[in-house]
Amino acid sequence: MEEEVFTDINGKVITLDCQDHSSFCREYVVSSPKVSFWKVMGYTSTVWLVAYAVFFFIHNTAILSTAILITLLGMMVFIHFVKVDHETLLVVGSLGVQVSYSYASGRETCSFIEMSKIKDIVINEAIYMHQIIYYLCVLLKDPSDPNAVSGVVPLFQSSKPRLNCLVKVYKSCQEILCKCS
């Protein structure tokens, strides 16, 4: 069986891994491409060359020290807080939905939404950078009005998969939600 290729909204290849733990429990992992070593080296070299050129004319070593510190701190912040390697959606029919983010530094964050608070999981559309994109989201029930929506929790915010990937996850999530209702 040929494996389907998925891309994000920018055309970069992403991977979708679906694991069935049981008929009421499925896990979806969307993985983004790793940080390119050559891209990081290019940015670092550019910043350091500009700093060295400024140093050459001004003869102030603080310029070089500042450039080195800024690039190192910038890379650490990017890897620890911005660059998400894996986004995981775990749907457990009787309990709820867990969303996890694994960052390039190894840091992980998780959030859980109880099934009693979930109204539905839908594919929504939005305008993003002069184009229309689709995203998967969890609609939360309004406690005062069961027919109303109190909030929206977008999923796969970092990897931004295209519609073909979202449809596959959506259909699978709907199977679990239908079994539980």
N, C-alpha and C positions, 0 to 999 in steps of 0.2 A: 504494500500500500504506500502510495506516494505521500510524503508529508507536505502539508500546506505551508507556504511561506507567507509570513505576516510582516507588515511594515508599519512604522509610525506615521504621523501626519507630515513629517519631513522627508519620508522615503527611506529612512534607515531601517535595516532589517532588525526585527525583534523576534523573540521566541515565545511561544505560548505552550506551557506544559499543563495538561489536565490530568489530575489523578483522582480516580474514584476510590474513596475509602470505604464507602458502602452506598446503598441506594439512596440514603438520606444525607450523605456527606461527600462533597467534592471540593477539591482544591485547585485553584488556577494560579499559575505563576507566570507573570509576564517579565521577561528579562530584557534589559536594554543593553546595547553594546558597551563594552568596557571603555575606559578612558584611554585614548591613544597616547602612547609614550612620545611619539614624534610630534604630536600636536602640542603637548605640554612643553616639550623641549623647545619647540619653535616660539611659543609665547614667552617662555622664560628667557631665551636668548635675545629676543627682540627687546624686552624690557631692560635687560642688562646692557645691551649694546647702546640703547638710547641713554641710559644712565651714565655709561662710560663716555659717550660723546659729550654729554653735559659736563661731566667731571673734567674732561680734557680742556674745555674752555674756561671753566670756573675754578678749577683746582680746589674743590671742596670734597673731602672724603665722606662727608655726611650724605652726599647724594648717592654714592655707591652703597653705603650701608643701608640707607633707607630703601633703595630699590631691591636689595637682597631681602630685607625683612618683609617688605610688602609682598613680593612674589611668593615667599615661603608661607607667610600667613594666609595669603589669598588661596594658595593651593590647599592648605590644611582646611580652611573654611569650606572650600568647594567640595573636597572629598568627604568631609564629615557631615555637612549640613545640606548640600545641594544635590550631588550626584547620587541618584538612586540606581542601584544595580538590578534589584528584583522587587516587584510589587506582587503581593500574594493576597488572594481573596479565598477565604475558607468559608464555605456555606454549609452549615449544619442545620438540617431541616427542623429539628425540634428545639434548638437552642438559639441560633442567630447567625450573624455574619461577622467574621473577623477580618480586618484589613491590616496587612503588615507591610512595612517598607524596610528594605535592607539597603543601607548606604554603602558607598565604595570603601569607607573606612572600617566597615564591619558593624557599625552602630545599627540597631534595629528599633523601630517603633511599631506599636500595635494599638489598634482600637477595636472595640467590640460593640455591636449593636444587637440588642435582644430581639428575638423574633416577634415578640408582642409589640414592639415599637415600629416594625417594618410594615409599611402598607404594600409596597411593590418594589421590584427592581426593573428599571426601564432604560431604554436607550434614548437619550435626549440630544438635541442639537444646539449648537452655540456658534456665534460669530467670533472668530479668532484670527487676528492678523489678516484681515480682508478675505477670509475664506470661511466656509461653513464646515465645522467639524462635528463629529458625533462622539458622545461619551456615555459610559455606563454609569448609572447612579442609583442609589437607594433612596426611595421616598419614605419619609418618616410619617407615622400617623400623628394626627393632632389629638391629644388626649381629650379635649372637650368636644370634638366633632369627628367621629370615626370616618366620615366620608371626605374630610379635608386633609390636606398635606401640611405638616408643620415645618418641614425642612427637607433639604436635599443634600445627600452626601455623595459627592462625585468619587468614582473609583478610577484607578489607573491614571492618576493626574500627571505623574512624571513621564511615563512611557507613551502616553497619548496614542494608543493603537487605532488603526483605521477601522472602518465599519465591518469589514469581513471578520476580523478578530472579535469585535464586540458582539456580533450576532451569534457566533459560536458560544461564547460565554453566556450570553443572554438566554439562549434556548436551553442550555444546560441548567442554569439557575431557575428558570421557569418550571422545568420538570420537577425540581426539588420542592419549590414553593407549592406547586399543584398537589404534590403528594401529601404535604403537611396541612393543607386547608380542608 
